[in-house]
Each structure stands twice: as structure tokens, then as C-alpha cells.
Amino acid sequence: MMKTPKSKSHSHQPSANETSDLRPINPNAAGIDIGSEFHWVSVPKDRASESVRRFGC
């Protein structure tokens, strides 16, 4: 019997220890997660009323 893969959750918030050494390369860049059913796009919170959006493929 095959195990069903766990789905990824987009609700993980990194702790301060996970991000303490990370510096922005380009603060104006968006993050894009390209999936088979949806594309997720995020921008800095101060740039849009909805900082994370989902688009269908």
C-alpha cells in the first residue's frame, strides 16, 4: 500500500531564528510559488491591501 503524500501548508510562519541571518536582496521583488493547480504570489505587506494572492492555472 502506498502512503498518501502530505499536502504543503502555506500557513507556516518562520521563527526569528530561521530568518535572523537572512537579508533582502531586492525588497521590491515578489515571491511566486508555481503549482500545478494554482500560482501563489506575495508582495511585501505594505505594498498591497492583499499581500498574498492565488491565481488559477
VMD Tcl script that draws the C-alpha trace (Angstrom):
set ca {
  {0.00 0.00 0.00}
  {1.33 3.46 -0.92}
  {1.31 6.32 1.54}
  {-0.57 9.46 0.58}
  {1.80 12.43 0.46}
  {1.08 15.21 2.93}
  {-0.05 18.46 1.38}
  {2.06 21.55 1.93}
  {0.61 24.14 4.25}
  {1.08 27.81 3.36}
  {0.46 28.88 6.95}
  {3.98 28.22 8.33}
  {5.42 31.36 9.90}
  {9.21 31.16 10.29}
  {10.61 31.85 13.73}
  {13.10 34.66 14.40}
  {15.91 32.08 14.50}
  {15.04 30.86 10.98}
  {15.22 34.35 9.47}
  {17.73 36.21 11.65}
  {20.62 35.82 9.16}
  {18.56 36.47 6.03}
  {18.77 39.88 4.36}
  {16.57 41.03 1.48}
  {18.33 41.02 -1.87}
  {15.62 43.07 -3.57}
  {12.92 44.46 -1.24}
  {10.69 45.24 -4.26}
  {10.58 41.65 -5.54}
  {7.52 39.41 -5.29}
  {7.55 35.77 -4.24}
  {5.87 33.33 -6.61}
  {5.02 29.69 -5.91}
  {4.08 27.97 -9.18}
  {1.90 24.92 -8.67}
  {0.00 22.61 -10.99}
  {-3.41 23.98 -9.96}
  {-2.67 27.43 -8.53}
  {0.02 30.07 -8.54}
  {0.56 31.93 -5.25}
  {2.08 35.42 -5.41}
  {3.15 37.52 -2.44}
  {4.44 41.06 -2.10}
  {5.59 42.96 1.00}
  {2.65 43.68 3.33}
  {2.96 47.45 2.94}
  {2.64 47.27 -0.88}
  {-0.90 45.96 -1.31}
  {-4.12 45.51 0.65}
  {-3.91 41.80 -0.21}
  {-0.26 40.81 0.12}
  {-0.84 37.17 -0.90}
  {-2.98 36.19 -3.89}
  {-3.90 32.92 -5.57}
  {-4.33 32.58 -9.32}
  {-5.78 29.56 -11.13}
  {-3.81 27.92 -13.93}
}
mol new
graphics top color blue
foreach p $ca { graphics top sphere $p radius 0.5 }
foreach p [lrange $ca 0 end-1] q [lrange $ca 1 end] { graphics top cylinder $p $q radius 0.2 }
display resetview
